[in-house]
């Protein structure tokens, strides 16, 4: 079975939803992120997505700092992409990542992205 988790993100003024498909293969979770248009999961608010994620043990796509992150620049805007949320192998609960700990780590990453964005603008 495929489980979906998502979050609305804005890159260069264009809103999209990152949807993360999580499959279980034996004892290994495989995460397959892809982008979906907002209308694809229209009507689901961030709070509702978070409740679904926590209820099903999924990692909310917004808070995946432990899996590493990728900073990319598109149209002069730095974007933060979280990677490999299922690389934890279940050692850290989805609830923890979706909660205060994940939010704090996510803020550190986005603060770095903001700093890099400011450097790009200056140069």
RAWO-V342955 format. One record per residue. N is the residue number from 1. RES is the residue in three letters. PHI is phi in degrees with one decimal (none if undefined). Layout:
BEGIN
n:N res:RES phi:PHI
n:N res:RES phi:PHI
END
This chain:
BEGIN
n:1 res:UNK phi:none
n:2 res:UNK phi:-103.9
n:3 res:UNK phi:-112.0
n:4 res:UNK phi:-116.8
n:5 res:UNK phi:-137.2
n:6 res:UNK phi:-154.4
n:7 res:UNK phi:-151.8
n:8 res:UNK phi:-78.9
n:9 res:UNK phi:-131.9
n:10 res:UNK phi:-115.8
n:11 res:UNK phi:-124.1
n:12 res:UNK phi:53.4
n:13 res:UNK phi:77.9
n:14 res:UNK phi:-105.6
n:15 res:UNK phi:-83.4
n:16 res:UNK phi:-145.4
n:17 res:UNK phi:-116.0
n:18 res:UNK phi:-84.8
n:19 res:UNK phi:-110.4
n:20 res:UNK phi:-112.6
n:21 res:UNK phi:-90.6
n:22 res:UNK phi:-115.1
n:23 res:UNK phi:-117.9
n:24 res:UNK phi:-104.5
n:25 res:UNK phi:-119.8
n:26 res:UNK phi:65.8
n:27 res:UNK phi:-97.1
n:28 res:UNK phi:-108.6
n:29 res:UNK phi:-91.1
n:30 res:UNK phi:-113.0
n:31 res:UNK phi:-103.8
n:32 res:UNK phi:-124.3
n:33 res:UNK phi:-76.2
n:34 res:UNK phi:-153.5
n:35 res:UNK phi:-93.6
n:36 res:UNK phi:-131.9
n:37 res:UNK phi:-69.9
n:38 res:UNK phi:-55.1
n:39 res:UNK phi:-67.5
n:40 res:UNK phi:-64.0
n:41 res:UNK phi:-129.6
n:42 res:UNK phi:-59.0
n:43 res:UNK phi:94.4
n:44 res:UNK phi:-92.3
n:45 res:UNK phi:-81.3
n:46 res:UNK phi:-60.0
n:47 res:UNK phi:-61.7
n:48 res:UNK phi:-66.9
n:49 res:UNK phi:-61.3
n:50 res:UNK phi:-63.2
n:51 res:UNK phi:-63.8
n:52 res:UNK phi:-62.6
n:53 res:UNK phi:-59.2
n:54 res:UNK phi:-63.5
n:55 res:UNK phi:-64.9
n:56 res:UNK phi:-104.4
n:57 res:UNK phi:72.5
n:58 res:UNK phi:-89.6
n:59 res:UNK phi:-94.8
n:60 res:UNK phi:-63.0
n:61 res:UNK phi:-61.0
n:62 res:UNK phi:-72.6
n:63 res:UNK phi:-120.0
n:64 res:UNK phi:-127.5
n:65 res:UNK phi:-65.2
n:66 res:UNK phi:-67.7
n:67 res:UNK phi:-85.3
n:68 res:UNK phi:94.5
n:69 res:UNK phi:-144.3
n:70 res:UNK phi:-125.8
n:71 res:UNK phi:-99.6
n:72 res:UNK phi:-126.7
n:73 res:UNK phi:-113.6
n:74 res:UNK phi:-136.8
n:75 res:UNK phi:55.6
n:76 res:UNK phi:77.8
n:77 res:UNK phi:-116.4
n:78 res:UNK phi:-82.0
n:79 res:UNK phi:-116.2
n:80 res:UNK phi:-105.5
n:81 res:UNK phi:-117.0
n:82 res:UNK phi:-87.1
n:83 res:UNK phi:-124.3
n:84 res:UNK phi:60.0
n:85 res:UNK phi:-61.0
n:86 res:UNK phi:-90.1
n:87 res:UNK phi:-66.3
n:88 res:UNK phi:-65.4
n:89 res:UNK phi:63.2
n:90 res:UNK phi:85.2
n:91 res:UNK phi:-70.5
n:92 res:UNK phi:-118.1
n:93 res:UNK phi:-72.7
n:94 res:UNK phi:-60.4
n:95 res:UNK phi:-60.8
n:96 res:UNK phi:-67.0
n:97 res:UNK phi:-67.6
n:98 res:UNK phi:-77.9
n:99 res:UNK phi:-97.2
n:100 res:UNK phi:-63.9
n:101 res:UNK phi:-63.2
n:102 res:UNK phi:-62.7
n:103 res:UNK phi:-64.7
n:104 res:UNK phi:-65.4
n:105 res:UNK phi:-66.0
n:106 res:UNK phi:-60.9
n:107 res:UNK phi:-62.7
n:108 res:UNK phi:-60.5
n:109 res:UNK phi:-67.7
n:110 res:UNK phi:-69.9
n:111 res:UNK phi:-62.1
n:112 res:UNK phi:-62.5
n:113 res:UNK phi:-61.9
n:114 res:UNK phi:-62.3
n:115 res:UNK phi:-62.2
n:116 res:UNK phi:-64.0
n:117 res:UNK phi:-61.4
n:118 res:UNK phi:-63.7
n:119 res:UNK phi:-64.4
n:120 res:UNK phi:-62.5
n:121 res:UNK phi:-64.3
n:122 res:UNK phi:-68.1
n:123 res:UNK phi:-103.4
END
